[in-house]
Amino acid sequence: MRTGTTYSRSSASTEIEHHAETNDLIEGLKTAGRLTVEGEDRTPPIPFEQSVGDYIEFLHRTSTLARIRLGDRSDEFDHAIRAVFTRHRNDRLRYGVVGLITWGWATVTRVPDR
C-alpha cells in the first residue's frame, strides 16, 4: 500500500520509491544475462486477513520501515497509516496471497585478471 503523504514524510521515502519487487528483480537479472530461468510456478491465491495494527507491525519488521530507521517519525507514520484505513472505514486487510517460485541458475561472468 502506498500512501504518498505518509511515505514522503518518512525518512525512508527514497528507498521505498526505489524498492524492487521480486518479479522486477528476476526480470532485471534475466535481462542482464545473469540468470537463466528453467521454470516457474505460482500457487493459487490463499485468503489472508489481518488487523490494521498487525499490518503496521508487519511494516515495521521490514528493513525500510523499521522503527529504528523511522526514529521520531515512527508514531507519526503509524497515525498516518491508521488514518488511511479509518478514512475508508476499514479496520482489517483482506487479500489473497500468491506464492511465485522461480528456479534456474546464475550466469557467472568471469572477471578479467588484473
N, C-alpha and C positions, 0 to 999 in steps of 0.2 A: 504494500500500500504506500503510495506516495502522496504526501500532503505538502506540497511545495512550501507553504508557510512554515510548517514545523521543521522540515529538513533544512530550509535555507537559514533558519535561526541556529541550527546546531553547528557545532564546530566540525562535524564530520560531513558536512554537505558536499564537499568536493569529492570525497571518497565514495559517497553514495551515488553521485552523478556518474562516476566512472567505474562503478561496480559491474563486473561482467557476470552475467548469468551462466550457469554451467553449459547450456546449449551454445551460447555465444563463444565460450572458451573452447569447446570442442571444435566448432566451425573454424575458429581462428587457427587452431593447431593444424587442422586438415588443410586449410588454405595455404598455410605457411610450409606445408610439406613435412611437418614434424610429427604427424600422427596418421597412421593407416588404420582405418576402421574396418574391422572384419564383420561386425554385426551390431545390431541394436535391438532392444526390446523395451516395451512400455507396459506398465501394469495398468489394469483398469482403474478408474477413479474409486477411491475409498472415501466414504463420507467422514468428515472430520469437523469437530466443533470445539470451540474454546471460548472462555470469557475474555472480555477486553483486558482485564487485569493480567490474565495469563499471557495474552498476546503481547502486552507491553513488556512483561518479564522476558518473554522469548526475544524480543528486540534487543533488550539489554544484555542478552547472552551472546549476541553477535559481536565480533571484534569492532565493527564500525560504531555501534551504538551502545557500547558498554558504558555503565555509569561512570567508571573511572575516566573514560575518554570524554564524556559529555561534561564531567565536572559539575560546576554550579548550575549548568543548564539542564541537568537531569530532571529535576522536578518540573521545570517549565515544559520540557519535552513530553513528560507523562501527561501533564494537564492538557497540552495541545492535542495529543493523540486521543485522549478521552473525549475532548470537546468535539472532535470529528464524529466519533461514534454517537455521542449524545445528540448532536445536530441532526443526525439521520435516524434517531430513535432506535438505535441498535445496541444491544448490550452483549451480543455474542457474535462470534465469527463462525460461519458455516461454509465449508467449501469441500471440494473433492481433492484429495492428494493423489498425484500420479507419480510413480517412480519411473525414471528413464535409466536404462542400463546400456552403456556403450562399451564394446570391447574391441581390442585391436592391439597394435604395437606401436611403440615410439620409433620414429625415424631419427637415428642419431646422425648428426652432422659432424664430420671429422674436423677438428680444429687444426689448421696447419701448424707444423713445428716452427718454432721461432729460432 
